[in-house]
Structure formats: structure tokens, C-alpha cells
């Protein structure tokens, strides 16, 4: 995704559902901008973080990655889809 005027000024920490722990995860994954995040695949990010840490992370990390990538790709994403728990419900429904 190209940097758009709406993405240019946004910082990772301004995204909904993103706090200090998630910012550390992004840094560990070498993701430093919203534009970089917009080019990511949440499942691949989650798998990479699991490998880097040598253990499976809580699945809510995946849900938060989904929320963050969706926001990075769509600055006008509906508020509900900006929340990690929207993606958690979606993931859990897929397991049925």
C-alpha cells in the first residue's frame, strides 16, 4: 500500500488497541510505521513473533495484529473493527 495523506501522519501508537506492549512487538518485528504495517499479513506476523520468542503467544496478540493491520490499510475503518475483540470473536467463530 502506498503512503496516503491519511497514513502519512499517523503513528503506530495512535492506532486503537495498540499500547506499549504491542509497540514493543512491532519493534521486535521491525515494523516502525503505519505504512509498513499496512503491507503486513497478521498471521505471518504472529507466526514470526512466535518463532522469535520461542513460544506460542496468546491468540489475542493475533487478534490485535488483525485490528492494527486493518486500521493501517483503511484509515476509515469502522470503529468496531478497530477493536481487537472484534477480531477475537471472528477468529473464535471460525473454529466452529
DRENPA-367251 format. One record per residue (C-alpha): residue number from 1; residue in three letters; z, y, x. Coordinates in pm, 1 decimal, padded with zeros to 6 digits, always signed. Each point is the difference from the previous one (the first is absolute). Example, Ala and Ser with C-alpha at 12.3 -4.5 7.8 and 13.67 -1.06 7.14 Angstrom:
+-----+--------+----------+----------+----------+
| num | residu |        w |        v |        u |
+-----+--------+----------+----------+----------+
|   1 |    ala | +00780.0 | -00450.0 | +01230.0 |
|   2 |    ser | -00066.0 | +00344.0 | +00137.0 |
+-----+--------+----------+----------+----------+
This chain:
+-----+--------+----------+----------+----------+
| num | residu |        w |        v |        u |
+-----+--------+----------+----------+----------+
|   1 |    unk | +00000.0 | +00000.0 | +00000.0 |
|   2 |    unk | -00088.6 | +00338.2 | +00131.5 |
|   3 |    unk | +00263.8 | +00265.5 | +00026.7 |
|   4 |    unk | -00018.2 | +00205.0 | -00317.5 |
|   5 |    unk | +00148.1 | +00346.2 | -00050.4 |
|   6 |    unk | +00276.9 | -00165.1 | -00206.3 |
|   7 |    unk | +00078.6 | -00255.8 | +00274.4 |
|   8 |    unk | -00019.3 | +00245.0 | +00288.1 |
|   9 |    unk | +00333.2 | +00169.8 | -00067.4 |
|  10 |    unk | +00198.8 | -00298.4 | -00123.8 |
|  11 |    unk | +00251.1 | -00166.7 | +00228.4 |
|  12 |    unk | +00108.5 | -00363.3 | -00024.4 |
|  13 |    unk | +00356.4 | +00103.6 | -00080.0 |
|  14 |    unk | -00119.7 | +00198.2 | -00302.2 |
|  15 |    unk | -00131.7 | -00309.8 | -00175.3 |
|  16 |    unk | +00212.3 | -00130.2 | -00287.9 |
|  17 |    unk | +00208.9 | -00309.8 | +00087.6 |
|  18 |    unk | -00021.7 | +00073.2 | +00374.4 |
|  19 |    unk | +00327.1 | +00057.4 | +00182.4 |
|  20 |    unk | +00123.4 | -00020.1 | +00359.0 |
|  21 |    unk | -00013.4 | -00382.3 | +00023.4 |
|  22 |    unk | -00359.5 | -00012.6 | -00121.2 |
|  23 |    unk | -00097.0 | +00280.0 | +00239.2 |
|  24 |    unk | +00139.1 | -00216.6 | +00283.4 |
|  25 |    unk | -00208.1 | -00292.9 | -00128.6 |
|  26 |    unk | -00312.6 | +00217.1 | -00002.1 |
|  27 |    unk | +00074.8 | +00112.3 | +00356.2 |
|  28 |    unk | +00044.1 | -00360.7 | +00110.0 |
|  29 |    unk | -00338.7 | -00075.1 | -00159.0 |
|  30 |    unk | -00144.5 | +00307.9 | +00176.5 |
|  31 |    unk | -00080.3 | +00177.2 | -00323.9 |
|  32 |    unk | +00067.4 | +00370.8 | +00045.8 |
|  33 |    unk | -00196.4 | +00177.0 | -00273.7 |
|  34 |    unk | -00090.6 | -00023.6 | -00366.7 |
|  35 |    unk | -00367.1 | -00028.8 | +00101.2 |
|  36 |    unk | +00081.0 | -00302.5 | +00219.8 |
|  37 |    unk | +00207.5 | -00153.5 | -00278.4 |
|  38 |    unk | -00289.3 | +00038.6 | -00246.3 |
|  39 |    unk | -00207.4 | -00235.6 | +00216.4 |
|  40 |    unk | +00263.6 | -00275.7 | +00000.3 |
|  41 |    unk | +00037.6 | -00321.6 | -00198.5 |
|  42 |    unk | +00363.3 | -00039.5 | -00121.5 |
|  43 |    unk | -00002.4 | -00381.2 | +00031.9 |
|  44 |    unk | -00126.7 | +00020.5 | +00357.7 |
|  45 |    unk | +00260.1 | +00265.5 | +00082.4 |
|  46 |    unk | +00273.1 | -00227.2 | -00138.4 |
|  47 |    unk | -00126.6 | -00303.3 | +00194.8 |
|  48 |    unk | -00020.4 | +00209.3 | +00318.7 |
|  49 |    unk | +00354.7 | +00130.2 | -00041.6 |
|  50 |    unk | +00125.3 | -00356.1 | -00056.9 |
|  51 |    unk | -00168.8 | -00109.5 | +00324.7 |
|  52 |    unk | +00131.1 | +00300.1 | +00195.8 |
|  53 |    unk | +00356.3 | -00061.8 | -00117.8 |
|  54 |    unk | -00015.2 | -00377.2 | +00026.7 |
|  55 |    unk | +00129.0 | -00048.7 | -00353.4 |
|  56 |    unk | -00105.9 | +00042.7 | -00360.2 |
|  57 |    unk | +00086.0 | +00340.2 | -00139.5 |
|  58 |    unk | +00128.2 | +00052.9 | -00351.3 |
|  59 |    unk | -00294.9 | -00009.4 | -00243.9 |
|  60 |    unk | +00100.4 | +00348.9 | -00118.3 |
|  61 |    unk | -00141.0 | +00122.3 | +00332.3 |
|  62 |    unk | -00340.2 | -00128.2 | -00115.0 |
|  63 |    unk | +00048.1 | +00174.9 | -00334.6 |
|  64 |    unk | +00078.5 | +00326.1 | +00178.8 |
|  65 |    unk | -00305.5 | -00040.6 | +00222.7 |
|  66 |    unk | -00210.7 | -00045.4 | -00316.5 |
|  67 |    unk | +00143.9 | +00318.2 | -00152.9 |
|  68 |    unk | -00053.1 | +00197.4 | +00320.5 |
|  69 |    unk | -00358.9 | -00114.8 | +00058.4 |
|  70 |    unk | -00089.0 | +00066.2 | -00365.2 |
|  71 |    unk | +00136.1 | +00355.7 | +00030.2 |
|  72 |    unk | -00181.1 | +00053.9 | +00329.2 |
|  73 |    unk | -00328.5 | -00106.8 | -00158.0 |
|  74 |    unk | +00052.3 | +00197.4 | -00320.8 |
|  75 |    unk | +00195.7 | +00326.5 | +00019.3 |
|  76 |    unk | -00011.3 | +00017.0 | -00381.6 |
|  77 |    unk | +00141.1 | -00348.4 | -00054.7 |
|  78 |    unk | +00204.2 | -00020.7 | -00322.2 |
|  79 |    unk | +00372.9 | +00045.3 | +00069.5 |
|  80 |    unk | +00087.1 | -00353.4 | -00114.4 |
|  81 |    unk | -00230.1 | -00152.8 | +00262.1 |
|  82 |    unk | +00165.4 | +00206.0 | +00274.7 |
|  83 |    unk | +00324.4 | -00194.6 | -00043.9 |
|  84 |    unk | +00052.2 | -00321.0 | +00196.9 |
|  85 |    unk | +00145.3 | -00177.2 | -00303.8 |
|  86 |    unk | -00333.1 | +00032.7 | -00184.7 |
|  87 |    unk | -00154.4 | -00211.4 | +00276.1 |
|  88 |    unk | +00298.5 | -00236.7 | -00001.2 |
|  89 |    unk | -00052.2 | -00073.0 | -00370.7 |
|  90 |    unk | -00370.6 | -00049.7 | +00062.9 |
|  91 |    unk | +00066.4 | -00241.6 | +00290.3 |
|  92 |    unk | +00254.3 | -00200.2 | -00201.6 |
|  93 |    unk | -00234.7 | -00026.4 | -00298.0 |
|  94 |    unk | -00265.2 | -00143.7 | +00232.1 |
|  95 |    unk | +00231.8 | -00286.9 | +00095.8 |
|  96 |    unk | +00010.5 | -00140.1 | -00354.9 |
+-----+--------+----------+----------+----------+
